[in-house]
Amino acid sequence: MATTRSEQQQITTTPLFEDQIRGYRRNQRRLFNAQQAARRVGQALIGGTSTRHTLEQQIEPETQLQLSMQERTSIVPAEVLYHSRRDDAHHRVYVHRSEEAILVTDNHQVDRSFIQEESFSQLQRSGMQYIHLGVLQVRIQILHRQQEGTMALVVFRDNRWQGDQAIIATMEVDLTKGSQMIYVVPEIMMTIGDFYRNVQISILTRGYEA
């Protein structure tokens, strides 16, 4: 996961980043399925509504948006995205989180690689060759007063392609209340080298006219 912040000063700080590479086993999926089944049974007994198996509800973006001011944002569990396989022992889950304060005003576009060189080096040392992009998540936090009518356009790109084909997803968000969470599910398999060199986010804003 990546976190990007905008501020009204000509300052760009060194990103803070954190990487986790954890083992993924078949039992994790079985445990998750058992928990979901128990939850459905409990809801049926008390007359509750059935659980909708949607990514939005698993992540609960509105709740996470409020909590993310105080603690890191948790992404959807790998057990939601990946089914058990016979070769689970050879698969691991990679979680990346970074934070950076940047200047993004009108007529000024900021482009950032999704992971840093240090993160790429860690992936190489782990012996990983390929990566499946399950969830890309970005949180934008303004560093000025709220209710100013500002907006941000976030573009996720795969620069191995040209023109519109390079766009994975775009989202325009209202920053009136101070922050917004954006997430996409790319479903892309690539080498870790292509991930580092070509997966990028671009940010543009509106509402900062002099």
PEPENOR-V173003 format. One record per residue. RES is the residue in three letters. PHI is phi in whole degrees, -180 to 180 (none if undefined). NEAR is the number of other C-alpha atoms within 12 Angstrom. Layout:
res,phi,near
RES,PHI,NEAR
RES,PHI,NEAR
This chain:
res,phi,near
MET,none,33
ALA,-123,38
THR,-126,38
THR,-124,41
ARG,-125,34
SER,-114,37
GLU,-142,24
GLN,-100,19
GLN,-141,16
GLN,-81,12
ILE,-137,14
THR,-128,19
THR,-98,17
THR,-69,13
PRO,-62,24
LEU,-92,21
PHE,-143,24
GLU,-146,22
ASP,-127,24
GLN,-130,18
ILE,-124,24
ARG,-121,19
GLY,-67,19
TYR,-126,26
ARG,-126,24
ARG,-60,23
ASN,-63,18
GLN,-63,26
ARG,-65,22
ARG,-63,19
LEU,-63,17
PHE,-63,22
ASN,-62,21
ALA,-64,15
GLN,-64,17
GLN,-65,21
ALA,-64,17
ALA,-63,16
ARG,-66,19
ARG,-66,20
VAL,-63,17
GLY,-61,16
GLN,-67,15
ALA,-66,14
LEU,-67,12
ILE,-100,11
GLY,80,10
GLY,-78,12
THR,-79,13
SER,-71,18
THR,-74,20
ARG,-89,12
HIS,-88,15
THR,-120,14
LEU,-63,22
GLU,-61,22
GLN,-74,16
GLN,-66,22
ILE,-83,26
GLU,51,21
PRO,-60,27
GLU,-66,18
THR,-65,19
GLN,-64,28
LEU,-63,29
GLN,-71,20
LEU,-71,18
SER,-69,23
MET,-71,19
GLN,-112,10
GLU,-148,11
ARG,-62,23
THR,-84,32
SER,-89,28
ILE,-89,37
VAL,-61,28
PRO,-59,24
ALA,-59,31
GLU,-64,30
VAL,-75,26
LEU,-90,26
TYR,-123,26
HIS,-87,21
SER,-67,23
ARG,-134,17
ARG,-67,12
ASP,-104,12
ASP,-56,19
ALA,-62,16
HIS,-98,19
HIS,-115,26
ARG,-133,27
VAL,-105,32
TYR,-109,32
VAL,-122,33
HIS,-120,35
ARG,-137,29
SER,-142,32
GLU,-143,29
GLU,-151,31
ALA,-94,26
ILE,-138,30
LEU,-96,29
VAL,-136,37
THR,-122,26
ASP,-56,20
ASN,64,16
HIS,-135,19
GLN,-104,21
VAL,-112,27
ASP,-114,23
ARG,-138,32
SER,-66,29
PHE,-70,40
ILE,-126,37
GLN,-89,31
GLU,-61,20
GLU,-63,19
SER,-68,30
PHE,-61,31
SER,-63,18
GLN,-67,24
LEU,-63,30
GLN,-63,20
ARG,-65,13
SER,-74,22
GLY,88,17
MET,-76,24
GLN,-115,23
TYR,-126,24
ILE,-141,29
HIS,-102,26
LEU,-82,32
GLY,-84,28
VAL,-136,34
LEU,-111,38
GLN,-132,38
VAL,-133,44
ARG,-118,43
ILE,-109,42
GLN,-126,37
ILE,-76,37
LEU,-118,24
HIS,-155,21
ARG,-66,16
GLN,-83,16
GLN,60,15
GLU,-106,18
GLY,71,20
THR,-86,32
MET,-137,32
ALA,-132,40
LEU,-111,31
VAL,-113,38
VAL,-120,35
PHE,-96,35
ARG,-127,34
ASP,-119,31
ASN,-76,26
ARG,-71,21
TRP,-102,14
GLN,-116,12
GLY,62,11
ASP,-66,15
GLN,-65,13
ALA,-76,20
ILE,-80,24
ILE,-80,31
ALA,-165,27
THR,-133,26
MET,-152,27
GLU,-105,23
VAL,-128,29
ASP,-89,26
LEU,-101,30
THR,-57,22
LYS,-93,22
GLY,109,28
SER,-155,34
GLN,-148,36
MET,-109,40
ILE,-129,38
TYR,-145,38
VAL,-134,32
VAL,-118,23
PRO,-70,23
GLU,56,16
ILE,-123,21
MET,-107,18
MET,-157,22
THR,-75,22
ILE,-67,31
GLY,-66,25
ASP,-66,26
PHE,-60,32
TYR,-68,33
ARG,-82,23
ASN,-121,27
VAL,-83,36
GLN,-142,31
ILE,-118,39
SER,-122,31
ILE,-128,35
LEU,-127,30
THR,-132,31
ARG,-133,25
GLY,103,20
TYR,-108,23
GLU,-61,14
ALA,-70,7
